[in-house]
Amino acid sequence: DRALERLLADGMLCFRLMETAADRYRRPGSEAFEGAGLPAEWALIPMALTGWDNAYYGPGRRAGAWAMDVPTALSHGVAIRRGWDERHIPEVMTPAAIAQAQRVTGLFIEDPLKQVIAFVQGPHAARRFNPEALDASLLEWCHLLRVILQVDRNFDRDDTQALWLMR
């Protein structure tokens, strides 16, 4: 309820801002995920992780719109060194995110929820996943992702991709 209230507050301002940022990166991301044999909805995960904030830095040295940790990013060939972090470059991170999504999909073939948890928190967290003893923050995040996916499907609006291209 809190996630939905926040998305609907102020005339859906938070959601509209996320959707506007998504217009710039989402279409190529969705097409790339589908081209890799994954659901296009994987491209919406940054909306729930960071609100499409490519400048994001967070706990556990996670960075970029995908909030990817350092070891995972390095394992997919993303360059990270002092003064340079490709996790902030969408064109670099989309292939890395696809590679990671394929990795976790292969680990948890029959369980999409565990796939997403493994993508966000790692395979160990997904293996330990117990719906009866789920921690509150992960539960809240899973609900936020579910709400974002549903609202996105039902949200009729103008696409701002042309404005991004003109700028």
GUTORDREN-730873 format. One record per residue (C-alpha): x negated, y, z negated; residue number from 1; residue in one letter. Coordinates in pm, whole numbers, plus 50000, padded with zeros to 5 digits. Example, Ala and Ser with C-alpha at 12.3 -4.5 7.8 and 13.67 -1.06 7.14 Angstrom:
BEGIN
{{48770; 49550; 49220}; 1; a};
{{48633; 49894; 49286}; 2; s};
This chain:
BEGIN
{{50000; 50000; 50000}; 1; d};
{{49718; 50240; 49913}; 2; r};
{{49546; 50170; 50245}; 3; a};
{{49864; 50238; 50438}; 4; l};
{{49939; 50551; 50232}; 5; e};
{{49592; 50685; 50308}; 6; r};
{{49630; 50617; 50679}; 7; l};
{{49972; 50780; 50689}; 8; l};
{{49881; 51084; 50472}; 9; a};
{{49869; 51432; 50628}; 10; d};
{{50043; 51327; 50947}; 11; g};
{{49814; 51023; 50985}; 12; m};
{{49511; 51253; 50999}; 13; l};
{{49261; 50990; 50880}; 14; c};
{{49386; 50733; 51131}; 15; f};
{{49403; 50986; 51414}; 16; r};
{{49044; 51095; 51348}; 17; l};
{{48930; 50731; 51352}; 18; m};
{{49124; 50668; 51672}; 19; e};
{{48972; 50977; 51834}; 20; t};
{{48621; 50858; 51751}; 21; a};
{{48719; 50510; 51868}; 22; a};
{{48821; 50650; 52207}; 23; d};
{{48457; 50720; 52272}; 24; r};
{{48323; 50373; 52184}; 25; y};
{{48614; 50133; 52170}; 26; r};
{{48691; 50064; 52537}; 27; r};
{{48337; 49957; 52630}; 28; p};
{{48315; 49764; 52302}; 29; g};
{{48644; 49584; 52358}; 30; s};
{{48545; 49496; 52713}; 31; e};
{{48205; 49370; 52597}; 32; a};
{{48360; 49154; 52323}; 33; f};
{{48614; 49008; 52567}; 34; e};
{{48335; 48951; 52820}; 35; g};
{{48151; 48752; 52553}; 36; a};
{{48458; 48536; 52493}; 37; g};
{{48554; 48705; 52166}; 38; l};
{{48881; 48883; 52079}; 39; p};
{{48880; 49253; 52173}; 40; a};
{{49001; 49330; 51817}; 41; e};
{{48646; 49270; 51691}; 42; w};
{{48568; 49614; 51838}; 43; a};
{{48799; 49770; 51576}; 44; l};
{{48596; 49650; 51278}; 45; i};
{{48399; 49979; 51258}; 46; p};
{{48727; 50160; 51196}; 47; m};
{{48763; 49971; 50867}; 48; a};
{{48391; 49967; 50781}; 49; l};
{{48290; 50327; 50842}; 50; t};
{{48566; 50505; 51034}; 51; g};
{{48338; 50496; 51341}; 52; w};
{{48070; 50700; 51164}; 53; d};
{{47750; 50630; 51358}; 54; n};
{{47555; 50833; 51100}; 55; a};
{{47672; 50605; 50815}; 56; y};
{{47426; 50495; 50548}; 57; y};
{{47565; 50280; 50270}; 58; g};
{{47495; 50029; 49995}; 59; p};
{{47253; 49750; 50071}; 60; g};
{{47071; 49964; 50329}; 61; r};
{{47360; 49920; 50570}; 62; r};
{{47378; 50174; 50850}; 63; a};
{{47559; 50277; 51166}; 64; g};
{{47924; 50243; 51258}; 65; a};
{{47896; 49864; 51217}; 66; w};
{{47737; 49904; 50870}; 67; a};
{{47488; 49635; 50963}; 68; m};
{{47222; 49535; 50712}; 69; d};
{{46852; 49547; 50801}; 70; v};
{{46779; 49170; 50827}; 71; p};
{{47081; 49107; 51049}; 72; t};
{{46999; 49401; 51275}; 73; a};
{{46636; 49296; 51307}; 74; l};
{{46741; 48939; 51389}; 75; s};
{{46929; 49077; 51691}; 76; h};
{{46639; 49288; 51817}; 77; g};
{{46753; 49624; 51680}; 78; v};
{{46451; 49850; 51618}; 79; a};
{{46425; 49991; 51266}; 80; i};
{{46118; 50179; 51148}; 81; r};
{{46038; 50496; 50961}; 82; r};
{{46217; 50781; 51135}; 83; g};
{{46392; 50556; 51388}; 84; w};
{{46696; 50336; 51331}; 85; d};
{{46880; 50200; 51633}; 86; e};
{{47174; 50095; 51415}; 87; r};
{{47299; 50451; 51476}; 88; h};
{{47305; 50406; 51856}; 89; i};
{{47636; 50256; 51975}; 90; p};
{{47492; 50127; 52303}; 91; e};
{{47234; 49925; 52108}; 92; v};
{{47470; 49811; 51834}; 93; m};
{{47749; 49674; 52052}; 94; t};
{{47531; 49388; 52184}; 95; p};
{{47395; 49327; 51833}; 96; a};
{{47747; 49321; 51687}; 97; a};
{{47859; 49080; 51961}; 98; i};
{{47563; 48852; 51891}; 99; a};
{{47643; 48855; 51520}; 100; q};
{{48013; 48792; 51587}; 101; a};
{{47921; 48495; 51807}; 102; q};
{{47692; 48363; 51535}; 103; r};
{{47957; 48378; 51261}; 104; v};
{{48229; 48251; 51495}; 105; t};
{{48015; 47944; 51555}; 106; g};
{{47969; 47892; 51181}; 107; l};
{{48341; 47914; 51099}; 108; f};
{{48511; 47798; 51419}; 109; i};
{{48856; 47733; 51272}; 110; e};
{{48874; 48019; 51021}; 111; d};
{{48898; 48376; 51161}; 112; p};
{{48912; 48528; 50811}; 113; l};
{{48584; 48361; 50716}; 114; k};
{{48437; 48479; 51046}; 115; q};
{{48516; 48840; 50959}; 116; v};
{{48394; 48800; 50600}; 117; i};
{{48071; 48644; 50728}; 118; a};
{{48031; 48931; 50973}; 119; f};
{{48080; 49194; 50702}; 120; v};
{{47921; 49029; 50397}; 121; q};
{{47719; 48740; 50538}; 122; g};
{{47767; 48365; 50579}; 123; p};
{{47702; 48290; 50210}; 124; h};
{{47993; 48515; 50107}; 125; a};
{{48217; 48343; 50361}; 126; a};
{{48119; 47997; 50236}; 127; r};
{{48195; 48102; 49877}; 128; r};
{{48524; 48258; 49985}; 129; f};
{{48810; 48144; 49765}; 130; n};
{{49148; 48310; 49828}; 131; p};
{{49250; 48238; 49468}; 132; e};
{{48947; 48416; 49320}; 133; a};
{{48890; 48689; 49578}; 134; l};
{{48718; 48999; 49449}; 135; d};
{{48929; 49314; 49452}; 136; a};
{{48707; 49522; 49683}; 137; s};
{{48691; 49250; 49950}; 138; l};
{{49066; 49194; 49923}; 139; l};
{{49127; 49567; 49964}; 140; e};
{{48896; 49581; 50266}; 141; w};
{{49068; 49280; 50429}; 142; c};
{{49405; 49448; 50381}; 143; h};
{{49268; 49773; 50524}; 144; l};
{{49145; 49591; 50834}; 145; l};
{{49480; 49416; 50874}; 146; r};
{{49668; 49746; 50839}; 147; v};
{{49438; 49922; 51086}; 148; i};
{{49484; 49644; 51342}; 149; l};
{{49862; 49653; 51306}; 150; q};
{{49892; 50032; 51308}; 151; v};
{{49659; 50047; 51609}; 152; d};
{{49885; 49808; 51800}; 153; r};
{{50189; 50022; 51721}; 154; n};
{{50029; 50366; 51753}; 155; f};
{{50135; 50548; 52069}; 156; d};
{{49909; 50843; 52146}; 157; r};
{{49705; 51015; 52410}; 158; d};
{{49360; 50872; 52477}; 159; d};
{{49091; 51136; 52427}; 160; t};
{{48824; 50954; 52632}; 161; q};
{{48844; 51221; 52905}; 162; a};
{{48773; 51496; 52650}; 163; l};
{{48467; 51305; 52522}; 164; w};
{{48342; 51264; 52879}; 165; l};
{{48389; 51634; 52955}; 166; m};
{{48191; 51731; 52644}; 167; r};
